[in-house]
Each structure stands twice: as structure tokens, then as C-alpha cells.
Amino acid sequence: MPRLRNPSALLALALLASLALSCASLAGAKRESALRRELNGYQLPRPLAAVWPDALRVLSERGVQLVGRDRATVGQPEQNTWGQLLSKGFETREDGGGRWVAESNADGERRRFRVQGTDLGRGTSIVRYVSIQAHPDDPAEDEARAIDLELALVQRVDPGAAARMLAAAPP
């Protein structure tokens, strides 16, 4: 491999690499923004009770450990008593107004996931996922919508709609 001895050439190479990374990051942000818009206007074509097991499976298939009875729903082994007591997560519960919510156990990176669903009637529902990141020296937690999980659920429940969303988003 040739050695670059010219400081100007090294600087130009570093700037070019930085620009390439910035462009890739911008393209990823545009894609996520477009998918977010598509998902905002989308309703799952099934009632919440019918789609909820799939919503939990999307988490389980990514190695996320669920809590309580939700574990049995997706085939995870039963959680021991200590695990239940020490978990910040919780099994599915009704939140009023046709809304359900569940929260997973934290993973090795102190991240857990909340899944929230609302039955809209007429055989439709919406489901949102939120990533919750804890920090070792700070009680505050960062929450962010998990678009990738929402898209995975749409791919499972309504593959045609997911394909249209992906086609409409920039590469």
C-alpha cells in the first residue's frame, strides 16, 4: 500500500472520508424519516387482540426477553420469581381506551423495549415500539421510536403494505 507523505493529501483524504460518512448518515436519516411518515398514517388491518402476539414475537425474534405471561405467548421459558421482582419491564396490561402496553426486560446494554397498541375498531389497530435506553450513572432514560420494529411487524402482518412503504422510501 502506498504511503501518503503529503499532509495536504492526508487532510484531503480525511475530509473525503468524512464527507462520505456524512452523506451515508444523511441518506439513512432521510430513509428513516420517510418510513416514519408512512408508518404514521398506517393502520394494521387486524384488531389489536389478533395482532398482539405478532407484536410480541417481533421482539422475541430479536432476542428481547419479555416478562410474565408474555413469555409463554412467544415460547420463552418461564421467568423465575427473582427475575420478575427485579425487572423494570412488565407483561401486557390494558391501559384503558382499547390500549395495551408491555415492556421488556433490559438487555446487556441496559436497553428495553415498550410495545403499545391501540384497537381502533372496524378491525384495525396501530402498534408502536419504543426503545428505552438507561445509563449507568444517570437515572434519566432516553426514549426513541423503534421504526425498524414497527416495519418488521407490518412485514409480518401486511407484507404488501410493507413492500409499498419500502419502495416509497429513498434508498
For each residue, the residues with C-beta under 8 A, 3 or more apart:
1:
2:
3:
4: 9 10 13
5: 9
6: 9 10
7: 10 11
8: 11 12
9: 4 5 6 12 13
10: 4 6 7 13 14
11: 7 8 14 15
12: 8 9 15 16
13: 4 9 10 16 17
14: 10 11 17 18
15: 11 12 18 19
16: 12 13 19 20
17: 13 14 20 21
18: 14 15 21 22
19: 15 16 22 23
20: 16 17 23 24
21: 17 18 24 25
22: 18 19 25 26
23: 19 20 26 27
24: 20 21 27 28
25: 21 22 28 29
26: 22 23 29 30
27: 23 24 30 31 170 171
28: 24 25 31 32
29: 25 26 32 33
30: 26 27 33 34 170
31: 27 28 34 35 169 170 171
32: 28 29 35 36 147
33: 29 30 36 37
34: 30 31 37 38 168 169 170
35: 31 32 38 39 147 151 165 166 169
36: 32 33 39 40 145 147
37: 33 34 40 41
38: 34 35 41 42 165 168 169
39: 35 36 42 147 150 151 154 165
40: 36 37
41: 37 38
42: 38 39 126 154 161 165
43: 120 124 125 126
44: 51 124 125 126 127 153 154 157 158
45: 123 124 157 158
46: 50 51 123 124 125 157
47: 50 51 119 123 124 125
48: 51 52 98 100 117 118 119 125 127
49: 52 119
50: 46 47
51: 44 46 47 48 54 55 117 125 127 153 157
52: 48 49 55 56 92 100 117 127
53: 56 57 73 74
54: 51 57 58 153 156 157
55: 51 52 58 59 115 117 127 153
56: 52 53 59 60 66 70 73 74 92 102 115
57: 53 54 60 61 74 156
58: 54 55 61 62 129 149 152 153 156
59: 55 56 62 64 66 74 104 113 115 129 149
60: 56 57 63 64 66 74 75 76
61: 57 58
62: 58 59 149
63: 60 107
64: 59 60 104 105 107 112 113
65: 71 76 104 105 107
66: 56 59 60 70 71 73 74 76 89 91 102 104 105
67: 70 71 79 84 87 89 90 91 102 103 104 105
68: 71 79 84 90 91 92
69: 72 73 91 92
70: 56 66 67 73 74 91 92 102
71: 65 66 67 68 74 76 77 78 79
72: 69 75 76 78
73: 53 56 66 69 70
74: 53 56 57 59 60 66 70 71
75: 60 72
76: 60 65 66 71 72
77: 71
78: 71 72
79: 67 68 71 83 84 87
80: 83 84
81: 84 85
82: 85 86
83: 79 80 86 87 105
84: 67 68 79 80 81 87
85: 81 82
86: 82 83
87: 67 79 83 84 90 105 106
88: 103 105 106 112
89: 66 67 102 103 104 105 106 112
90: 67 68 87 93 102 103
91: 66 67 68 69 70 102
92: 52 56 68 69 70 100 101 102
93: 90 100 101 102
94: 99 100
95: 99 100 101 116
96: 99
97: 118
98: 48 118 119 120 121
99: 94 95 96 116 117 118 119
100: 48 52 92 93 94 95 116 117 118
101: 92 93 95 114 115 116 117
102: 56 66 67 70 89 90 91 92 93 114 115
103: 67 88 89 90 112 113 114 115 132
104: 59 64 65 66 67 89 112 113 114
105: 64 65 66 67 83 87 88 89 112
106: 87 88 89 110 111 112 134
107: 63 64 65 110 111 112
108:
109: 133
110: 106 107 133 134 135 136
111: 106 107 131 132 133 134
112: 64 88 89 103 104 105 106 107 132 134
113: 59 64 103 104 129 130 131 132 146 149
114: 101 102 103 104 129 130 132 143
115: 55 56 59 101 102 103 127 128 129 130 149
116: 95 99 100 101 127 128 129 130
117: 48 51 52 55 99 100 101 125 126 127 128
118: 48 97 98 99 100 125 126 127
119: 47 48 49 98 99 125
120: 43 98 124 125 126
121: 98 124
122:
123: 45 46 47
124: 43 44 45 46 47 120 121
125: 43 44 46 47 48 51 117 118 119 120
126: 42 43 44 117 118 120
127: 44 48 51 52 55 115 116 117 118 150 153
128: 115 116 117 145 150
129: 58 59 113 114 115 116 145 146 149 150 153
130: 113 114 115 116 143 144 145 146
131: 111 113 143 144 145 146
132: 103 111 112 113 114 141 142 143
133: 109 110 111 141 142 143 144
134: 106 110 111 112 141
135: 110 138 140 141 142
136: 110
137:
138: 135
139:
140: 135
141: 132 133 134 135
142: 132 133 135
143: 114 130 131 132 133
144: 130 131 133
145: 36 128 129 130 131 150
146: 113 129 130 131 149 150
147: 32 35 36 39 150 151
148: 151 152
149: 58 59 62 113 115 129 146 152 153
150: 39 127 128 129 145 146 147 153 154
151: 35 39 147 148 154 155 162 165 166
152: 58 148 149 155 156
153: 44 51 54 55 58 127 129 149 150 156 157
154: 39 42 44 150 151 157 158 161 162 165
155: 151 152 158 159 162
156: 54 57 58 152 153 159
157: 44 45 46 51 54 153 154
158: 44 45 154 155 161 162
159: 155 156 162 163
160: 163 164
161: 42 154 158 164 165
162: 151 154 155 158 159 165 166
163: 159 160 166 167
164: 160 161 167 168
165: 35 38 39 42 151 154 161 162 168 169
166: 35 151 162 163 169
167: 163 164
168: 34 38 164 165
169: 31 34 35 38 165 166
170: 27 30 31 34
171: 27 31
